[in-house]
Amino acid sequence: MNKKKIFNDPVYGFVTIPTELLFDLIEHTYFQRLRRIQQLGLTMFVYPGALHTRFHHALGAMHLMSLALRTLKDKGVKISAEEGEAAMAAILLHDIGHGPLSHALERSIFDDVHHEAVSLHLMRKLNAEFDGALDLAITIFQGTYARPFFHQLVSSQLDMDRLDYLNRDSFYTGVQEGRPGADRLIKMLTVVDERLVLEEKAVYSIENFLVSRRLMYWQVYLHKTVTSAEQMVIRIMQRARDLVRSGTEVPASPNLHFFLSRNVTQAQFEADDTILRRFTRLDDTDVWGAVKLWADHPDTVLRYLAQSMLDRHLFKITLQAEPFEEEFQLGIIELIAARFNLSPTDAAQLMIAGRISNNAYDAEGRDTIDVLTKRGQVVNVAEASDLPNIKALGQRVEKHYICYPKEIL
């Protein structure tokens, strides 16, 4: 069977699968599940074109990895065929542990189980299935390989993951200002002492990348309407979970019901293959199928939340720099209780308060973006740039929000 397939990607054009192992990984049921998980969760409520999936993103990140490896080879960096395949497998599988609706439900369905840990566990399962073919890929993914630049290409402040999701998400949302200039950044990559750096002439491209990242976070990922929608679906799952665990009948697919009915820890996840099997059969369709059923549930809170999601009747959301006063929050709960004839406890389920924050670049972090100067020195890009923007982009911006039904206005 010919396994040297070509995908026609709307962002990059033709994307080639260069090895049989990568083809077999893509064909595996664990990876095919990513077709049924949207990359941007509920962002489609604001940007109707944002319907691309984790499957698209993983293939795109693999393609960018192939371009980066080719660039480094052209600059004299010794990369074996085994290392190249392992790096591409690591980036291909980096998101394989994502649950339904991507980040939105990571903490409402599971109990302290994070997608990075699930990805690693699934990679180990695949490695056993493929007779150790992923040994090196797992070492690169974990950051324990002797040549650190491979891990930096997979996971750092300027990795192939970020370059693809910024490129792809700006394409599908139509937010053209979010394009990070990936082609030029990849062309500027090089390696010094087995660490990934960029040539000094890439400084302005790095600044553009960081500006694009900040813009995409505030205009897309942390858009206030997207935040409202995500918090509502999280609250829906929490309400369903609480009802199920109190003995109330809440219809759902068998696999979703399993996770709603019990706390599943990381240790249990890794010890019990039946839990893993249930997880790998969960995707966005389980969540939306359940929400459609719950729109007719006897519980007032669950019914209202589910119907509101289906109709895109989203909560009013207000943002401010300081936390909302407790007295203000209690006042909103009283209004909700009066409007919907609910107890204060149930009314509190229809008010959500929290905070969002982002900084485009962590100049003090472990994996800084480093630049090779013309004098041969490797310095942090924040020091290499004569522009104040990069230092400013390192400052964390935090916003507090409160969400509640529009009916109480």
Secondary structure as GFF3:
##gff-version 3
##sequence-region A 1 409
A	DSSP	beta_strand	6	9	.	.	.	ID=ss1
A	DSSP	beta_strand	13	16	.	.	.	ID=ss2
A	DSSP	alpha_helix	20	27	.	.	.	ID=ss3
A	DSSP	alpha_helix	29	32	.	.	.	ID=ss4
A	DSSP	three_ten_helix	33	36	.	.	.	ID=ss5
A	DSSP	three_ten_helix	43	45	.	.	.	ID=ss6
A	DSSP	alpha_helix	54	74	.	.	.	ID=ss7
A	DSSP	alpha_helix	81	92	.	.	.	ID=ss8
A	DSSP	three_ten_helix	102	105	.	.	.	ID=ss9
A	DSSP	alpha_helix	115	129	.	.	.	ID=ss10
A	DSSP	alpha_helix	135	142	.	.	.	ID=ss11
A	DSSP	alpha_helix	148	154	.	.	.	ID=ss12
A	DSSP	alpha_helix	160	173	.	.	.	ID=ss13
A	DSSP	three_ten_helix	176	178	.	.	.	ID=ss14
A	DSSP	alpha_helix	182	187	.	.	.	ID=ss15
A	DSSP	beta_strand	189	192	.	.	.	ID=ss16
A	DSSP	beta_strand	195	199	.	.	.	ID=ss17
A	DSSP	three_ten_helix	200	202	.	.	.	ID=ss18
A	DSSP	alpha_helix	203	216	.	.	.	ID=ss19
A	DSSP	pi_helix	217	221	.	.	.	ID=ss20
A	DSSP	alpha_helix	224	245	.	.	.	ID=ss21
A	DSSP	alpha_helix	254	260	.	.	.	ID=ss22
A	DSSP	alpha_helix	266	271	.	.	.	ID=ss23
A	DSSP	alpha_helix	273	279	.	.	.	ID=ss24
A	DSSP	alpha_helix	284	294	.	.	.	ID=ss25
A	DSSP	alpha_helix	300	310	.	.	.	ID=ss26
A	DSSP	beta_strand	316	320	.	.	.	ID=ss27
A	DSSP	alpha_helix	326	340	.	.	.	ID=ss28
A	DSSP	alpha_helix	344	347	.	.	.	ID=ss29
A	DSSP	three_ten_helix	348	350	.	.	.	ID=ss30
A	DSSP	beta_strand	352	358	.	.	.	ID=ss31
A	DSSP	beta_strand	370	372	.	.	.	ID=ss32
A	DSSP	beta_strand	378	380	.	.	.	ID=ss33
A	DSSP	alpha_helix	381	384	.	.	.	ID=ss34
A	DSSP	alpha_helix	389	393	.	.	.	ID=ss35
A	DSSP	beta_strand	397	404	.	.	.	ID=ss36
A	DSSP	three_ten_helix	406	408	.	.	.	ID=ss37
###
